[in-house]
Amino acid sequence: MTEVLYAIVVAPFKDMAGSPAFLIEVLIGGIFAGLMYSLVALGFVLIFKASGVFNFAQGVMVLFAALTLVGLMERGVPVVVALVLTTAVMVALAFAIERVVLRPLVNQEHIILFMATIGLTFFLEGFGEMVWGANVKKLDVGIPDRSFMLRGVQINQLEMTAALTAAILVTVLVFFQRTPIGRALRAVADDHEAALSIGIPLKTIWVAVWSIAGVVAIVAGIMWGAKSGVQFSLSLIALKALPVLILGGFTSVPGAIVGGLIIGVGEKLAEVYWGPLVGGAIENWFAYVLALAFLLFRPQGLFGERIIERV
């Protein structure tokens, strides 16, 4: 029993202390991954704050944005022009979603809106496959996927660029909350009818938020696509965003950031230092076990609001 406790508790920390440079590499990799998770989670948070519904289609929006970008580039469109056209496509998609999906369902139960986003998921996935094909596509936006040494620490240039891009976008979205549109967004999330009664244009807010979520999806699609290729499994990154949302809270932009960093760093440390003790693959389930613990002891997340219903 003593040997087991030593192997689980003491040995990993001795390994960390024995190789600080390698520990820093693991931490940096975790921070980079965490910022990428946060980027995906932000799309969920924005739409949840605007409509009070969990957008199941956010993952496939990332896929659809990446497919559109790489599809245009394969047809000879320059990268910058392809980015502009992809942004226009995602904004047009936001208008279509508001007109066809959201507007007829104003003030319906949240479960109905949630089911609508599930239908939207399958539609976008099938439409993307029909237009751009189902083959794995390489996305090259000019960011080299190579590593360099910095004071004895190995850093991947693609991951660093992705993390910096995600950090900039996250900072912009944090300040976006303080703008008039951000305040109107919170009002719409609290009560659709009350927001309409004081003159907040519900349709405009929804289009704006879905457009911003589409831009977030473009950035996430570029970064994930450049790292692992544009393939239909890319839509499954939405599943990894779920624990991030549970940890940070479904209505908190800072929560999405903190939750992503906790998940990213935690799973890397667990995989490297505790993975060999259980045969590896901790990285695949660590986030969900941690999210389950939060659901048991703090279901609203670190920054979520505790909802008290009086009966």
C-alpha angles and dihedrals in degrees: 000000000000091000091051093051090047092051093048102039111020107029097058092051091049088053090051092050093044095057111030094166091056090046089054090051090052092048092049091049089050093050091049092049091045093054089051091051089048090053091058093042091054091066089057093047095050095051093041090053091050100045107012091237131113107242104222089182096066093095093052089046087061089050093046092050092050092046091051093049096047091041091056092046091051088056092057100265112146116249096249094048090045090053091051092048092047090052089051090050092052092048090049088050089053091054091048093049092050093048100041104028113020105035095059090048101051111145093006120135115285091240089062092053090046091053089049090057090051089055089047089053094058092043094053092044092051094041092049091050091048094051103035104021132242101264122116108261129203113230114206115178095164099271109128115229098219137114133237134190121247114183092330095315121114114225127184111226095211093051091047092051091047091050093049091048091049091048092052093048092047090052091051091051092049090056090042088068090066095055122095089256089052092052091046088051091058091048092052090049092054097050129349095200094046090050091051091048092059093048103263107149102233095192093052093049093050093048091048094049095046089047091053090047087052091053089049087051090053092054092045091047092051094049098043092039093051090050102045106008129259106285136143093257085069088084089065091072084084087073091059089051091061095073088046090056092045091052097044101032129258094255102044126092092190087047091058089054096047092042091051092050092049092050094043097048094037096053093046093050092045093049096048101039105025100025096083090056093061101030097269131269093105088131090068096059107018094093094052094049090050090048090051090054090052091049089055098047107019110015094172091060129231096301102018123115118253107237115217116190119196117212 
